[in-house]
Amino acid sequence: MKITAPLLALILAALANSSMAADTDPGTVAVEALGRLNGIALACQQPALVTRARNAIITTAPKTRGYGEVFENATNAAYLEQGKGATCPDAASLASNIAAAEQRMKSAFADSK
């Protein structure tokens, strides 16, 4: 019984470290950034930019559940945050930010094609 608490602490620490390592993966970071921009585009009623962001994910990122969840979670969080009264960026700057995020994603997944 005395070993249970330290063993549990060790397992939790190992799990925390492995999830932090996944967060620093360039692909995950790029997908999350594009997801945030997608959420802003959704909230700011920019359907063409939403389509562009989703197409970038579909054509560039590997088709895995993990990347899909990262994109959707980032989209949802940004959409909700934008709904709290944040000012919408103009369409040109949002399009520019999406273009930069697309390039980061292409670089991150260049080896996976």
Z-matrix of the N, CA and C atoms (Angstrom, degrees):
N
C 1 1.444
C 2 1.526 1 111.79
N 3 1.345 2 117.67 1 -32.24
C 4 1.460 3 120.19 2 -178.33
C 5 1.516 4 111.47 3 -69.81
N 6 1.304 5 117.47 4 -24.79
C 7 1.459 6 120.59 5 -178.75
C 8 1.529 7 112.10 6 -82.82
N 9 1.305 8 119.61 7 -16.88
C 10 1.456 9 122.98 8 -175.28
C 11 1.526 10 112.05 9 -62.25
N 12 1.332 11 118.31 10 -48.16
C 13 1.474 12 120.94 11 -177.50
C 14 1.532 13 111.83 12 -63.53
N 15 1.341 14 119.87 13 -48.57
C 16 1.469 15 118.30 14 178.06
C 17 1.529 16 112.92 15 -64.01
N 18 1.326 17 116.83 16 -35.97
C 19 1.456 18 120.18 17 178.95
C 20 1.523 19 110.83 18 -65.69
N 21 1.315 20 116.51 19 -41.74
C 22 1.455 21 121.27 20 177.77
C 23 1.530 22 110.46 21 -63.29
N 24 1.322 23 116.71 22 -42.40
C 25 1.468 24 120.66 23 178.59
C 26 1.529 25 110.81 24 -62.51
N 27 1.323 26 116.70 25 -40.16
C 28 1.456 27 121.00 26 179.21
C 29 1.527 28 111.20 27 -65.22
N 30 1.319 29 117.07 28 -42.49
C 31 1.462 30 121.18 29 179.14
C 32 1.527 31 110.49 30 -64.58
N 33 1.322 32 117.48 31 -43.76
C 34 1.462 33 120.81 32 179.09
C 35 1.530 34 111.35 33 -63.75
N 36 1.324 35 117.23 34 -39.31
C 37 1.464 36 120.74 35 178.08
C 38 1.531 37 110.70 36 -64.76
N 39 1.318 38 116.54 37 -40.32
C 40 1.466 39 120.02 38 178.84
C 41 1.528 40 111.02 39 -65.45
N 42 1.315 41 117.00 40 -41.13
C 43 1.458 42 120.19 41 177.85
C 44 1.522 43 111.31 42 -65.15
N 45 1.310 44 117.99 43 -40.63
C 46 1.467 45 121.63 44 178.72
C 47 1.520 46 110.51 45 -62.76
N 48 1.325 47 117.23 46 -41.75
C 49 1.465 48 120.45 47 179.37
C 50 1.519 49 112.00 48 -66.64
N 51 1.323 50 117.81 49 -38.04
C 52 1.457 51 119.62 50 -179.38
C 53 1.528 52 110.88 51 -70.11
N 54 1.331 53 118.47 52 -34.64
C 55 1.466 54 119.30 53 178.27
C 56 1.517 55 110.98 54 -72.94
N 57 1.325 56 118.49 55 -30.97
C 58 1.457 57 120.80 56 176.51
C 59 1.518 58 110.24 57 -69.10
N 60 1.306 59 117.89 58 -35.01
C 61 1.460 60 121.13 59 178.98
C 62 1.522 61 110.14 60 -65.62
N 63 1.322 62 117.55 61 -38.01
C 64 1.460 63 120.87 62 178.81
C 65 1.522 64 110.92 63 -66.01
N 66 1.337 65 117.64 64 -33.61
C 67 1.449 66 121.38 65 -179.51
C 68 1.524 67 112.35 66 -68.01
N 69 1.324 68 118.59 67 -22.18
C 70 1.451 69 120.72 68 -179.17
C 71 1.523 70 112.05 69 -93.40
N 72 1.313 71 118.16 70 -2.18
C 73 1.448 72 122.88 71 176.38
C 74 1.530 73 108.04 72 -61.57
N 75 1.347 74 118.14 73 126.09
C 76 1.470 75 120.05 74 -177.48
C 77 1.531 76 113.33 75 -57.24
N 78 1.326 77 117.03 76 -34.82
C 79 1.462 78 120.01 77 178.49
C 80 1.512 79 111.78 78 -65.24
N 81 1.316 80 116.46 79 -44.65
C 82 1.462 81 121.00 80 179.14
C 83 1.518 82 110.78 81 -63.91
N 84 1.321 83 116.71 82 -42.99
C 85 1.468 84 121.03 83 179.32
C 86 1.530 85 109.85 84 -61.98
N 87 1.318 86 117.57 85 -43.14
C 88 1.464 87 121.59 86 -179.22
C 89 1.528 88 111.53 87 -66.34
N 90 1.324 89 116.66 88 -42.44
C 91 1.469 90 120.77 89 178.94
C 92 1.527 91 109.95 90 -64.57
N 93 1.320 92 116.55 91 -41.60
C 94 1.463 93 120.18 92 179.39
C 95 1.526 94 111.29 93 -63.96
N 96 1.317 95 117.10 94 -41.55
C 97 1.473 96 120.89 95 179.10
C 98 1.525 97 110.55 96 -62.33
N 99 1.323 98 116.87 97 -43.36
C 100 1.460 99 119.79 98 179.12
C 101 1.528 100 110.75 99 -67.91
N 102 1.318 101 117.27 100 -35.08
C 103 1.464 102 120.86 101 176.19
C 104 1.522 103 111.93 102 -63.02
N 105 1.351 104 116.04 103 -41.78
C 106 1.475 105 119.02 104 177.50
C 107 1.527 106 110.82 105 -61.55
N 108 1.323 107 116.30 106 -43.78
C 109 1.468 108 119.86 107 178.84
C 110 1.527 109 110.96 108 -65.09
N 111 1.313 110 117.66 109 -35.63
C 112 1.455 111 121.72 110 176.68
C 113 1.531 112 110.79 111 -62.89
N 114 1.322 113 116.53 112 -42.23
C 115 1.463 114 120.31 113 178.29
C 116 1.522 115 112.09 114 -63.43
N 117 1.318 116 116.40 115 -39.67
C 118 1.463 117 120.62 116 177.68
C 119 1.529 118 109.65 117 -65.53
N 120 1.339 119 116.60 118 -44.15
C 121 1.466 120 120.19 119 179.15
C 122 1.530 121 111.11 120 -61.84
N 123 1.326 122 116.71 121 -39.52
C 124 1.470 123 120.03 122 176.92
C 125 1.522 124 111.09 123 -62.15
N 126 1.313 125 116.24 124 -49.56
C 127 1.462 126 120.95 125 -176.98
C 128 1.528 127 111.77 126 -66.22
N 129 1.315 128 116.42 127 -30.61
C 130 1.468 129 120.82 128 -177.71
C 131 1.527 130 112.40 129 -94.18
N 132 1.308 131 116.25 130 12.48
C 133 1.456 132 123.56 131 175.48
C 134 1.529 133 112.50 132 54.75
N 135 1.328 134 114.62 133 55.67
C 136 1.463 135 122.37 134 176.90
C 137 1.538 136 108.18 135 -117.87
N 138 1.337 137 117.97 136 74.14
C 139 1.470 138 120.60 137 -173.31
C 140 1.525 139 114.41 138 -60.06
N 141 1.321 140 118.67 139 -33.85
C 142 1.471 141 119.57 140 179.71
C 143 1.524 142 110.65 141 -65.61
N 144 1.333 143 116.95 142 -36.91
C 145 1.466 144 120.56 143 179.29
C 146 1.522 145 111.22 144 -73.93
N 147 1.320 146 116.91 145 -32.59
C 148 1.469 147 120.75 146 174.89
C 149 1.526 148 109.26 147 -62.53
N 150 1.322 149 116.16 148 -46.09
C 151 1.460 150 121.06 149 178.55
C 152 1.522 151 111.01 150 -61.25
N 153 1.321 152 116.32 151 -41.84
C 154 1.462 153 120.29 152 -179.98
C 155 1.529 154 110.93 153 -62.66
N 156 1.335 155 117.25 154 -44.37
C 157 1.467 156 121.02 155 -179.49
C 158 1.523 157 110.90 156 -64.26
N 159 1.310 158 117.20 157 -44.70
C 160 1.472 159 120.36 158 179.78
C 161 1.531 160 111.25 159 -65.07
N 162 1.319 161 116.78 160 -39.74
C 163 1.466 162 119.64 161 177.81
C 164 1.524 163 111.14 162 -63.99
N 165 1.324 164 116.92 163 -37.19
C 166 1.468 165 120.36 164 178.37
C 167 1.525 166 110.82 165 -62.54
N 168 1.319 167 116.65 166 -41.63
C 169 1.466 168 120.34 167 178.33
C 170 1.527 169 109.74 168 -64.69
N 171 1.313 170 115.91 169 -46.79
C 172 1.466 171 120.71 170 -176.23
C 173 1.524 172 111.69 171 -62.98
N 174 1.327 173 117.32 172 -39.84
C 175 1.459 174 120.03 173 -174.40
C 176 1.526 175 114.42 174 -90.83
N 177 1.336 176 117.96 175 -16.12
C 178 1.464 177 119.74 176 -173.74
C 179 1.522 178 114.05 177 -111.17
N 180 1.322 179 117.21 178 -47.66
C 181 1.467 180 120.87 179 -174.58
C 182 1.525 181 111.05 180 -78.07
N 183 1.332 182 116.98 181 148.28
C 184 1.468 183 119.93 182 173.50
C 185 1.528 184 110.15 183 -60.10
N 186 1.294 185 116.45 184 144.62
C 187 1.472 186 121.47 185 -178.08
C 188 1.525 187 109.81 186 -81.06
N 189 1.328 188 116.00 187 80.01
C 190 1.467 189 120.87 188 177.17
C 191 1.511 190 109.85 189 -124.04
N 192 1.293 191 114.78 190 155.02
C 193 1.460 192 120.48 191 178.72
C 194 1.522 193 110.97 192 -61.87
N 195 1.323 194 116.44 193 -39.01
C 196 1.456 195 121.19 194 -178.01
C 197 1.516 196 112.46 195 -59.70
N 198 1.333 197 116.70 196 -48.90
C 199 1.464 198 119.42 197 179.24
C 200 1.524 199 111.34 198 -67.04
N 201 1.309 200 117.05 199 -36.92
C 202 1.465 201 120.29 200 177.20
C 203 1.521 202 111.62 201 -62.31
N 204 1.325 203 116.30 202 -42.20
C 205 1.466 204 120.05 203 178.89
C 206 1.526 205 111.63 204 -67.37
N 207 1.323 206 116.65 205 -39.71
C 208 1.470 207 119.84 206 178.23
C 209 1.528 208 109.26 207 -61.11
N 210 1.333 209 117.17 208 -45.86
C 211 1.462 210 121.31 209 -179.84
C 212 1.526 211 111.14 210 -61.84
N 213 1.319 212 116.71 211 -49.01
C 214 1.473 213 120.26 212 -178.14
C 215 1.528 214 112.24 213 -65.38
N 216 1.331 215 116.81 214 -42.03
C 217 1.471 216 119.33 215 179.23
C 218 1.524 217 111.47 216 -64.17
N 219 1.332 218 116.86 217 -41.15
C 220 1.464 219 120.17 218 178.30
C 221 1.527 220 110.61 219 -66.81
N 222 1.331 221 116.50 220 -39.75
C 223 1.465 222 120.66 221 177.20
C 224 1.518 223 110.70 222 -60.42
N 225 1.333 224 116.84 223 -49.34
C 226 1.463 225 121.07 224 -178.75
C 227 1.528 226 112.18 225 -61.74
N 228 1.329 227 116.56 226 -44.39
C 229 1.468 228 120.22 227 -179.09
C 230 1.526 229 111.11 228 -63.28
N 231 1.335 230 116.98 229 -43.67
C 232 1.465 231 120.21 230 -179.59
C 233 1.526 232 111.07 231 -67.77
N 234 1.321 233 116.85 232 -38.49
C 235 1.463 234 120.95 233 178.33
C 236 1.530 235 110.64 234 -61.45
N 237 1.328 236 115.58 235 -46.95
C 238 1.465 237 119.64 236 179.60
C 239 1.519 238 111.73 237 -65.53
N 240 1.320 239 117.08 238 -39.59
C 241 1.460 240 121.17 239 179.19
C 242 1.529 241 110.42 240 -65.06
N 243 1.306 242 116.96 241 -40.82
C 244 1.464 243 121.54 242 179.32
C 245 1.523 244 110.08 243 -64.33
N 246 1.317 245 116.53 244 -33.63
C 247 1.457 246 121.71 245 -179.93
C 248 1.521 247 114.05 246 -70.28
N 249 1.323 248 116.92 247 -9.52
C 250 1.471 249 120.47 248 179.28
C 251 1.527 250 111.79 249 -85.66
N 252 1.325 251 116.97 250 12.47
C 253 1.448 252 120.24 251 174.73
C 254 1.517 253 115.40 252 105.76
N 255 1.316 254 117.83 253 12.19
C 256 1.462 255 120.14 254 178.19
C 257 1.525 256 109.34 255 -69.62
N 258 1.301 257 116.29 256 147.41
C 259 1.457 258 121.37 257 179.13
C 260 1.524 259 109.74 258 -75.67
N 261 1.311 260 115.99 259 135.97
C 262 1.462 261 120.54 260 178.69
C 263 1.529 262 109.60 261 -76.32
N 264 1.332 263 116.05 262 135.80
C 265 1.467 264 118.55 263 174.72
C 266 1.534 265 109.32 264 -71.46
N 267 1.331 266 115.73 265 157.34
C 268 1.465 267 117.44 266 177.03
C 269 1.530 268 108.79 267 -68.83
N 270 1.313 269 115.54 268 157.92
C 271 1.465 270 121.33 269 -174.47
C 272 1.525 271 112.54 270 -60.16
N 273 1.323 272 116.88 271 -36.53
C 274 1.471 273 119.90 272 -178.39
C 275 1.517 274 111.71 273 -65.62
N 276 1.344 275 117.40 274 -44.62
C 277 1.468 276 118.22 275 179.79
C 278 1.512 277 111.95 276 -70.11
N 279 1.325 278 117.16 277 -35.09
C 280 1.463 279 119.65 278 177.25
C 281 1.530 280 109.94 279 -66.02
N 282 1.322 281 117.59 280 -41.15
C 283 1.462 282 121.12 281 177.32
C 284 1.522 283 110.96 282 -63.43
N 285 1.321 284 116.95 283 -39.07
C 286 1.464 285 121.41 284 178.07
C 287 1.528 286 110.94 285 -64.82
N 288 1.322 287 116.42 286 -41.84
C 289 1.471 288 120.81 287 178.40
C 290 1.532 289 110.97 288 -65.22
N 291 1.318 290 116.36 289 -38.93
C 292 1.469 291 119.80 290 178.00
C 293 1.524 292 110.18 291 -66.48
N 294 1.324 293 117.58 292 -40.44
C 295 1.465 294 120.88 293 178.02
C 296 1.529 295 110.69 294 -61.25
N 297 1.327 296 117.09 295 -42.36
C 298 1.469 297 120.58 296 178.29
C 299 1.525 298 110.67 297 -64.82
N 300 1.336 299 116.64 298 -40.39
C 301 1.469 300 120.55 299 178.69
C 302 1.527 301 110.62 300 -65.86
N 303 1.327 302 117.52 301 -36.79
C 304 1.468 303 120.82 302 176.75
C 305 1.527 304 110.38 303 -62.09
N 306 1.318 305 117.25 304 -42.36
C 307 1.469 306 120.67 305 179.52
C 308 1.533 307 111.48 306 -64.91
N 309 1.337 308 116.86 307 -40.71
C 310 1.474 309 120.19 308 177.46
C 311 1.521 310 110.18 309 -62.85
N 312 1.325 311 115.50 310 -39.20
C 313 1.466 312 119.16 311 179.72
C 314 1.529 313 110.88 312 -67.90
N 315 1.315 314 117.38 313 -41.81
C 316 1.472 315 120.48 314 178.09
C 317 1.526 316 110.00 315 -60.92
N 318 1.324 317 116.54 316 -40.55
C 319 1.466 318 119.73 317 178.28
C 320 1.526 319 111.14 318 -66.54
N 321 1.324 320 116.28 319 -41.19
C 322 1.466 321 120.49 320 -177.67
C 323 1.521 322 111.91 321 -66.13
N 324 1.327 323 116.86 322 -32.61
C 325 1.463 324 120.12 323 -176.04
C 326 1.528 325 113.21 324 -109.48
N 327 1.313 326 117.12 325 17.45
C 328 1.472 327 120.77 326 -178.47
C 329 1.532 328 111.95 327 -59.11
N 330 1.320 329 117.38 328 -35.60
C 331 1.471 330 121.08 329 -177.64
C 332 1.520 331 112.99 330 -80.61
N 333 1.339 332 117.94 331 -16.30
C 334 1.462 333 119.61 332 -174.77
C 335 1.520 334 113.09 333 -85.81
N 336 1.306 335 118.68 334 -5.40
C 337 1.476 336 121.37 335 -179.53
C 338 1.495 337 110.84 336 -89.95
